[in-house]
Amino acid sequence: MPGTAAVTAVDATYELFDQAPARGLFYSSNQLTVLDHFRVPYEVTPALAGGEVEQLYPAEGGPPLLWTRNLDGPVVASTLLGADQVTPITFFARSLSDEMIEPLLREHGGNWTRARIITSADGDPVASIWRADDGRVFLPFDPNEVVESFWSERYLSTAIGPRGLCLRRSLMIGYYRARPMLPRPMQIWLRRQFAHMQARSAFPGWPVETSLHDFFALMFAILAEISGDYIPCISPWPDGHRWALVLSHDVEHAAGLAASGRVIELERFHGLRSSWNLVPRRYDIDPSFVSDLIEAGFEVGVHGMYHDGRDLESWSTWQDRLPIAYEAAERWGAVGFRSAASHRRSDWMRSLRFDYDSSWPDTDPYEPQSGGCCTWLPFFNGELVELPVTLRQDHTLFVILGHQDETAWVEKTNFLRARGGMALIDTHPDYLVDDRIFNAYARFLERFGDDATAWRALPREVSAWWRRRAQSWLEYDGSTWQVAGPAELEGRVSFEGGTW
């Protein structure tokens, strides 16, 4: 099907459309997650498949991009320089060493030189990106594995090791089993002590981790070089907006529910709306509270089941409790889910029958489950749209780390604004009763709430847009690229690339 891959991020076997074909920019032997994610027009061409090497050719002619996939061996942490030849990119994948890849290079002929040296965590050379004198580029790793290891947090098994990951999970399970017996001051003290240890984590960086997006930039620089021009994409945000501002709240206790009024009024004063994630089985929820919120243009989501930290303790517990979440979603008209305490398992979350999930931070070493998906854009986890929380939670900042004002929120939002990302904040009315935290939130809204460049959207609106965008494609009309499909009216074309 010319014009775009017959693949979506929602379902790799679901054909996007059956309209008249559009012109593709590349022909590829296999699906490339980077191209799908940014909606670059290309065609998967089975005739190109075969052998050990995947191939992507510019449709207008030019040298191909070659890469390897389905490699054996362990996933390792590696580093290479980004498109600017200065910024180091940490990535997690299996790579072919130079000795293993040289026979493949000889099969393809030509004179090859190392364009990038890939090093181990210790700084030792372990592999290379190669470039031929005719412009061909050979990647010794599978770029899909690089991207998906970030989104799924599979990199944690490499970064801290399987035993370390198992120990972390065991400690977290033990803490949540013991928590009901611990006085609140003791819980806070334990979290603060644990935060000292968490601060030593080297990866992902905090408050920003750029490796995945730097990898995207490197891939686009390579694609621009082999195609001879910048690469058209469907912009991340609709209607020409440069970035997204998304407000959400998790209501943990009945006291938080009772204290929601002044937060709602504050947001309405600024002309803003937010999502309120409620716990089905922890406190009584007046149906009128939900209906009033929805009538006022706000959103209601499901926040776990009991908020006891045990929803994902085991697969059987997860499956036994999910009907509680679904019943609440039907009763409230909710389409979004956020797990309690941001607990998550990528493969288990795919079983959620919600439109979107918002349980991942982009990066956070200080949550009970540390880590992050390392992106400030939505992405698909199976059929589920993931909306990462990209601004640190109020409890983490003010209660655990002792921040005194909104500076951390402002600095991160300025970064996301400059990079065209999503500033998704998660605050709690339970903690906004503290005037220090409430006033910091008020100043944050005052600073960014009327930014004309921002798409001020509810989570459900972001998810619905991301699906329309994923079902749309780019067509070339002889002079310009145009968005076609469900996002035709609101979608915009952007261009990526550069030298590397």
N, C-alpha and C positions, 0 to 999 in steps of 0.2 A: 504494500500500500504506500505509494509514494507520498512524500510530504511530511510524514512524521512516523516515528516508530509505532508499530501496531502493539503498543505496550503502554500501560499507564502505571503510575505509582500506586494506584489503588489495587490493581490486579494485573499481574504480568501476562495473563492470558486473555484479558478482555480487550477487544478492539475498540479504540476510541470512537470511531465515527465511520459512517458509510457514505459520506458525502463525496462530491467530486474530488479527486486527488489534488493535493497541493504540491508545489515544487519543493523537493528536499535539498538541504545544503550538503548532506553527507550520505554515503551509503556505508552501512556497517554490517559486519558479519554477526554481531550480537548486540544485545541491549547494553546501553551505557547509562548508568544511574545519573551521572552529571548532566547529560543531555536531557533526560526525562525531567529531572528536577527543575531545570531552567527553561524547559519547553523549547529546546533548540530543534528546528525541523530536520529530521533525518529519517532514513528508511532502513529497517533491518532487512538485509538481503541474504537469505540462506545460501545462495550460490557462492557467497564469499567465505562461508564457514568451512572448516575442515583443518585438520592438523593441530599443531600445538599453539599456533599463534592466531590471535584475533586481529581483524583489520578494519580500519575506517578510512574511506577515501572521500576527498572533496568531490562533490557532484560535478563541478566545473573543471575537474582535472587538477592534478597536483599530487605531491607525495603523500603517502598514507601515514596514519598513526598505527603502530603495531603494539600489541600488549599480550601478556600471558595471563592465563586464568586456570582455575582448578589445580593450583600448585599443591604439592605435598609439603609436609613439614610444619613446624610450629609458626604461629603468628608472632612476629617480633616487633619491638619498638625500633623505629629507624628515624633518621633525620636527613633532610635535604634542604637546599636553599630554594626559596620561593622565586616567583617571577622577577622580583626586583634584585635577585642574586645577593641579597643581604639577609632577609628574614628567614630564620630557620623554621622549617615545618616538621613537627613531630607527627608521624603517622604509624599505623599498626597494620601490618600485612605480611604475607609471605612473599619473598622476593627471590629471584634467581641471581646467583652470584655471577660475577663477570666470567668466571671459568665455565659456568653452565650455559651462559647465554651466547658466548662467542660462536659455538657451532651453529646456532640458529641464525646469527648474523651472517655467517659465511653462506648459509643456504640462500639468503636473500640477496647476496652479492653487494658490491659497492664498497666504498671506504667508510668505515664507521669510527667515530671518536666519541669520547665520553663528554656529554653535555652537562651532566650533574653527577657528582659523587654522592652516593648514599652511605651514611655512616651509622654505626651501631650506637647504643646509648653510651658506650665508652669512647666514642669518637673514632673507632676503627672503620676503615672503608669496607663495606660488605657487598655493594652492588653499584650499578650506574644506570642512569638514563642515557641512551645512546642516540646520536644523530649522524645520519649519513651525509655524504657530500652533496647528494641530490635533494636533501631536505627531509628525508624520511626520519621518523622518530620512533624509538623502541623503548617501551616501558617494561621493566623487569618484574612488575607486580600487576595485580588486577585492580584498576581504579575503583571498580564497584566494591571490592572488599574494603578498600580504604574508607570510602564514604560510609558504608553500612556498619563498619566496626565502631564508628563514632556514634551514629544514630542509635544503635542498639546497646551501646556501652560494653560491647564485647572486648574493647580495648582494656577494660579493667582487669581481665584475667591475665593479660600480659603485663600491665603496669604494676600491679601489686601481687600477681601470681595467684594460681587457683587456691592455694592454702590460705593466703592472706584474704582473698575474697570470701572464702568459706568462714574464716575466723570472724571477719566483719559481720557477716550475716548472722552467725551464731550469737555474737555479742548483742546485736540489735534485737534479735528474738528474745534473748534473755532479759534485756532491759525492759522491753515492752511487757513481758510477763510479770516482771517485778514492779513495774511502775505503779499499779493501783495501790500497792502497799507503801509507797514512798511519799512522804510529805512533799508538797510543791517546792519548798526551798531546797530540799535534797535533790529533787529532779533537776532544778536549775543549776545547782552546784555541780552535779555530775556532768551535765551538758557542757558547762564551761571548762571543766577539767578535760573532757574529751576533745573540746575545740582546740586546746593547746596542742594535742597530738595531731589533730586533723590539719592544723596549719602547716605542718611539715610536708604535706603532700606536694609532690613536684608537678604532677599532671592530673587533671587539667588545670591550667593557670586560673587564678582568681584575682580580681573580679571579671577578667576577660580571658577567654581562650580563643585564639584566632586560627589555630592550625587547620581546621577543616575549611574555613573560608579562604585561607591562603592557598590551600590545595586546589580549591575551585579556581582561584585566580591563575595558578600555574597551568592547570588544564586548559583554561580558555586562552592563555598566551600561546600554548602549543598549538591548539586548534586554529587560532588566528594566523599563526605562521604557516601551517600547511595549506590553509585555504586561501591565504593572501588577503584577508580582510577581517574586520571585526565580526564577532559572532552574534547574530540576532537572537534575542530571548523574549519571552513574555515577562514583563516586569513583575516583581513580587507583589505590588500593591495596585489596586484599581484606580482609575480616574486621575492618574497623574500624581498621586500621593507619593511622597518620597520615603516615608516610614510609617509605622503603625504604633498607636498608643492604645493599649488594652488594659482595662482595670478589672481586677477580680478580687473577691474576698472569700475566705474560708471561715465559716462560723463553727467554732469548736464546742461551745457550751451555751446553755440557756442564757447566761449573762451576756454573751456576745450577741445573741439574737435580740435581747432586750435593749442593747446599746446601739443597735444598727441605725436608729432614726437620724442621729445627727450626721452620720457618715453619708447617708442617702441625701440628706438636705444639702450637705456640702457639695456633693457631686452635681446635684440638680442646679445649684447656684452657678456652677461653672458650665452648665449645659452639657454635662457628661453623663454617661450611663456605665453600669458595671454589671458583672456577673456575681451572684451570691450562691456559693456552694454550701449546701445544707447536709447535715448528717441524718440519715433516716431513723436511726435507732439509738439516739443519745439524749434527745430532749424533745419536748412537745413542740410541734410546729403548727401554728394556726393557719388553716387554709387561706384565710383572708390576707395574711402576710404575703403569701406567694402570689395570690391574685392581684394584690395591690402593686407589688413590685412589677409584675408583668404588664399591668395596665399602664404603669408609669414609664414603660419602655426599657426596663431593666431585664436581666436574665436570671434564671435559677438553674443551678447545676447540682449534681449529686456528689457529695464529698465522702467517699467510702461508704461503709455500712454502719460501723459502731464507733469509729475513731478510737480504737483501742490498740492500733499498731499491729494487728494480727490478721488483717484481711489476706495478706499474701504470705502468711507463715508457711502454708503448704498448698499444693494444688487442690487437694480435697476441700480445704477451708475456703479457698478462693471460689471454687465452683459451688459450694454449699451456700455461700453468702451472696453471690451475684444476683439471685432472684430478688433479694431485698433492694438492691440498687435499681433493678429494672422496674419493680413495682413503684418505687418512689419516682422514678423518671416518668412513668406513665401518669402518675397522679399529679405531678408538677408541670408536665409538659417540657421536661428537661431533655436536652440532646447532648449535654457535656458531662464529663466525669473527671474528677481529680481524686486520687487516692489519698487516704489519710497519711499525714507526715511525709508526703511525696514518695511513698514506697512504690516500687515498680519492678517489673520483670518484663523485658521486651516481648518475649514469646508468649507469656501469659496474657499480657495486655491486648494482644491481637484478638483474644476471645471476647473482648468487650463489644456488646451490641449498642454502642453509642456512636454518634456522629463524630465526636472528637474526644480526645483525652488531653489533660494538661497536668500531668504528673512529673514531667521531666524538668529539671533546671537545665539551662545551657551549660553552666558550670557552677558547682557549689561544693567546697570541701567540708562545710560546716553542718550540713544537714545530717540527721541520723543515718541516712543512706547517701553517702557522698558520691560525687562523680558528676555526670551530666552528658548531654547529647552533643555538646560543642557547636551548636548552631543557634543563630538568632532568627531563623526563618522557620515557618511550619514545614513539616515533612510527613510522609506517609509511613505508617507502621502497619503493613498489610493493608486492610481496608479502612484503618483508623487514621484520621488526621491528628497529628501530634502538635500541640501548641506549647512550646517550651516556655517556662517561667524564666525571664531573662533579668529581672531585677530582684535583688535579694529580699527575702521575706522580712517583715518588720520584727518578728520575734528573734530571728537570727541577728539582725543588725543591732537592735536596741537592747534586747534582754541578754543575749549570749555574748555578743561582741562589745557591747557598751557604747555604741555610737550615740552621739548627742543631737544630731540634726540630719537633714536630708541630703547631705553632701554626696554620700555614696550613690544614692538614687540619681541625683542630678548628673554626676560624672558619667555613670554608665549610660544614662539616657542620651547624653550628648554624644557619646561614642556610637551608640546604636543609630542615632539620628544621622550622623555623618556616614555611617556604613549602610544606610537603607534597611535597617533591621526592624524587629518587632520589640518594643519595650512593653513587656507584659509583667505587671506588678501583681503580687499576691499579698494582701494585707488582711488583718483579722480584727473585726470589731471588738473581740475579746481583749486585744492589746491597745486598740485605738482609744480605749477609755482613759489611757494615760495621756494627759494633755501634751506632754513632750512629743509623743509619737503622733498624736492627732495633728498637732500644729506642724510637724515636719511633713506629714502627708498633705495638709492644706497648702503649704508653701510649694510643694511639688506640683500639685494640680494648678496652682496659680501660675507657675512658671511655664508649664507645657500644655495646659488645658486648651488654650486658644491658638496653638501653633497651626497656622494655615497649611503647612506642609505635611501635617500628620493626618493619617486616617484614624479617626477616633471611633473604634469599632468594638462591638461585643465579641466575645470569643466565638459564639455561634455564627456571626457574620464573617469572621475571618475564615472559619472552617468551610462555610458554604462557598466563599470566594475561592478558596484553595482548590475545592473540588471543580468549580467551573473552569478555573484556570487549567487544571490537569486534563480536562476534557476538551480543551481548545488547542489550536495549533496555529502556525504561522504560514501564510501564503505570500508568494511574490507576484506582484501584478505587473512586472516588467520594469518598475522603477523603484518601488519601495516594498518593504515587508508589512503585511497587515495581519491583525489578529482575526481569526475565524473561529466559529463555534460558539459555545455558550457565553464566553467572555468577550465576544466581539465588540459590544458597545462600550464596555468599561476597561477592557484590557489595553495596555500600552506596550510598545516595542522598546526594548533597551538593547544596548550593544556591549559586549564584553570582549576582552582580549588585550593585546599589547605585546611587547617584546619580552623575551626571556633569555 
